[in-house]
Amino acid sequence: MNPNAPGDPDERVFAAWLTERIGGYVRREVREDEPLAEWGLDSIALLGLYGDIEERFGPLLDPSDIWAHPTIRDLARFLAMKEAAVRRSGEVRAAFVFTGQGSQHPYMTSGLHQNLSGYRHHLAEADAAIAPYLGLSVSELILSGDPRVHQTALTQPALFAVGYALAMTLREEEGVRPVAVLGHGIGELAAAVLAGALPLAEAARLVCFRGSYMQYLPSGGGMMATCADPFEATEACATEPGVSIGAFNAARSTVLSGELEALERVRDRLAAVGIASTFLKVTHAFHSPMMEPVTPRFEAAARGLSGPSPNLPFYSTVYGRRIQQPLDAGYWTTQITSPVRFADATRQLLSQHSPSHVVEIGPKAVLMPFVRRMAGSRGPQCLAVCRSPQSNAVYLAGVLSALSAGPLAER
């Protein structure tokens, strides 16, 4: 059966679901051939419908597509066509998503280091690039269980080294070639190296300066994860100039960043309206104006950076979209104080590349729940390349099997 033909079962599923959902919005019965303009939906309802479609079916369309297809029947046919195109590809199309600060822990990746010579080799590469600036071995720091791994000046180089080594192990040792990459916060530096936009040596230098400068900022700042949407979060901190949004992770997962006392007041306001929040285990208010004192020194250290443009799709969590220009000193300086637009960047990646798999590159799974929420029930398979210090070669073999790579894959 032609997957795009009228009457295809998937098309009927989409049509029935849309009819029920839109009828609920307008509080009346709607017909499949009734023009969109007659539904009486305002812009808020439109965004709600778009969010519902994304949550149920994954990123198959943009908001403008709703208006471009004037009836339920047209929109259902378009959704069925988009999904069929994804299914017909049949190939493994993996996107890499690099975890940021907060995912670190003592002994991270120790199981992989013990079992995999390829991983040991790539971690040693990163270690050698970092050592001249840090004055110690990040491999020894990680594998010895040293609690200093939670100190910002060491956390950021350590996470960069792990992210680089994991990604290179997948790509160079196992042949998993990503169709696109993005990174959350500090994860962007490793993503940029994999995308060919930064040499390893230059990225290692930047990450060491970045962590060191942030480490010695005055204390008193923090970050708080909330179950609020951006509008609720903005309203809750409207009277707190010392608090701003630090990350847009998903539809109802917004991180606030700023002065600790002000964050506590915001937490109380959110709790009063039934919105949960929790403080993150960080030492400073990252991705906020409280990082401004760092930027002049960091920009001076990064001046003269002249890396090439990314050679594979790179989705910026500074701008929330794909960027193709070189990532210069201005970009990495702006990244320090800008909120992490993870949700926007991820939605764009999912929509534009329709990956079959999303692989989280980091020492434990942090971002996958957000990706699953945005991808919907029909979205890509989400995998974590490492879940704990005990993740070893056997665990990785299972990941590779799902990616049609490595010794356990079906050929």
MOURBEL-V645777 format. One record per backbone hydrogen bond with DSSP energy under -0.5 kcal/mol. CO is the residue of the C=O (numbers start at 1). NH is the residue of the N-H. If there is no record, write none. Layout:
co={CO | CO}
nh={NH | NH}
This chain:
co={2 | 5 | 8 | 9 | 10 | 11 | 12 | 13 | 14 | 15 | 16 | 17 | 18 | 19 | 20 | 21 | 22 | 23 | 23 | 31 | 32 | 35 | 36 | 42 | 43 | 44 | 45 | 46 | 47 | 48 | 49 | 50 | 51 | 52 | 53 | 53 | 54 | 55 | 56 | 58 | 62 | 62 | 63 | 63 | 64 | 65 | 66 | 68 | 70 | 71 | 72 | 73 | 74 | 75 | 76 | 77 | 78 | 79 | 80 | 81 | 82 | 83 | 84 | 85 | 86 | 87 | 91 | 93 | 93 | 94 | 94 | 95 | 96 | 97 | 98 | 100 | 105 | 107 | 109 | 110 | 111 | 112 | 115 | 116 | 117 | 118 | 119 | 120 | 121 | 122 | 123 | 124 | 125 | 126 | 127 | 128 | 130 | 130 | 131 | 136 | 137 | 138 | 139 | 140 | 141 | 142 | 142 | 146 | 147 | 148 | 151 | 151 | 152 | 154 | 155 | 156 | 157 | 158 | 159 | 160 | 161 | 162 | 163 | 164 | 165 | 166 | 167 | 168 | 168 | 169 | 169 | 170 | 171 | 175 | 176 | 179 | 180 | 181 | 182 | 183 | 184 | 185 | 186 | 186 | 187 | 188 | 189 | 190 | 191 | 192 | 192 | 193 | 195 | 195 | 199 | 200 | 201 | 202 | 203 | 204 | 205 | 206 | 207 | 208 | 209 | 210 | 211 | 212 | 214 | 220 | 222 | 223 | 224 | 225 | 226 | 229 | 230 | 231 | 232 | 233 | 235 | 237 | 239 | 240 | 242 | 244 | 246 | 247 | 247 | 248 | 250 | 253 | 253 | 254 | 255 | 255 | 256 | 257 | 258 | 259 | 260 | 261 | 262 | 263 | 264 | 265 | 266 | 267 | 268 | 269 | 270 | 270 | 271 | 274 | 276 | 278 | 280 | 284 | 288 | 289 | 291 | 291 | 292 | 292 | 294 | 295 | 296 | 297 | 298 | 299 | 302 | 308 | 313 | 313 | 314 | 314 | 315 | 316 | 316 | 317 | 321 | 323 | 326 | 328 | 329 | 330 | 331 | 332 | 333 | 333 | 334 | 334 | 336 | 339 | 340 | 340 | 341 | 342 | 343 | 344 | 345 | 346 | 347 | 348 | 349 | 350 | 356 | 357 | 358 | 358 | 359 | 359 | 360 | 360 | 361 | 364 | 367 | 367 | 368 | 369 | 370 | 371 | 372 | 376 | 381 | 383 | 383 | 388 | 389 | 392 | 393 | 394 | 395 | 396 | 397 | 398 | 399 | 400 | 401 | 406}
nh={5 | 8 | 12 | 13 | 14 | 15 | 16 | 17 | 18 | 19 | 20 | 21 | 22 | 23 | 24 | 25 | 26 | 27 | 28 | 34 | 73 | 38 | 39 | 46 | 47 | 48 | 49 | 50 | 51 | 52 | 53 | 54 | 55 | 56 | 57 | 58 | 58 | 377 | 377 | 60 | 65 | 66 | 66 | 67 | 68 | 69 | 69 | 70 | 36 | 75 | 76 | 77 | 78 | 79 | 80 | 81 | 82 | 83 | 84 | 85 | 86 | 87 | 88 | 89 | 90 | 90 | 93 | 356 | 357 | 179 | 180 | 359 | 182 | 361 | 184 | 103 | 108 | 110 | 113 | 114 | 115 | 116 | 117 | 120 | 121 | 122 | 123 | 124 | 125 | 126 | 127 | 128 | 129 | 130 | 131 | 132 | 133 | 134 | 135 | 138 | 141 | 142 | 143 | 144 | 146 | 107 | 145 | 149 | 150 | 151 | 154 | 155 | 156 | 158 | 159 | 160 | 161 | 162 | 163 | 164 | 165 | 166 | 167 | 168 | 169 | 170 | 171 | 172 | 173 | 173 | 174 | 176 | 175 | 177 | 178 | 313 | 96 | 315 | 98 | 185 | 187 | 188 | 189 | 190 | 191 | 192 | 193 | 194 | 195 | 197 | 198 | 196 | 311 | 312 | 203 | 204 | 205 | 206 | 207 | 208 | 209 | 210 | 211 | 212 | 213 | 214 | 215 | 216 | 217 | 260 | 258 | 280 | 256 | 278 | 254 | 233 | 234 | 235 | 236 | 237 | 238 | 240 | 241 | 243 | 259 | 257 | 340 | 249 | 255 | 343 | 253 | 249 | 250 | 226 | 246 | 247 | 224 | 244 | 222 | 263 | 264 | 265 | 266 | 267 | 268 | 269 | 270 | 271 | 272 | 273 | 273 | 275 | 274 | 276 | 227 | 225 | 282 | 286 | 291 | 292 | 294 | 295 | 295 | 296 | 298 | 299 | 300 | 301 | 302 | 303 | 305 | 327 | 181 | 315 | 316 | 323 | 183 | 320 | 321 | 341 | 316 | 314 | 328 | 332 | 333 | 334 | 335 | 336 | 336 | 337 | 337 | 338 | 287 | 341 | 248 | 342 | 345 | 346 | 347 | 348 | 349 | 350 | 351 | 352 | 353 | 354 | 381 | 95 | 360 | 383 | 97 | 361 | 362 | 385 | 99 | 366 | 370 | 371 | 372 | 373 | 374 | 375 | 376 | 379 | 358 | 360 | 385 | 391 | 111 | 396 | 397 | 398 | 399 | 400 | 401 | 402 | 403 | 405 | 404 | 409}
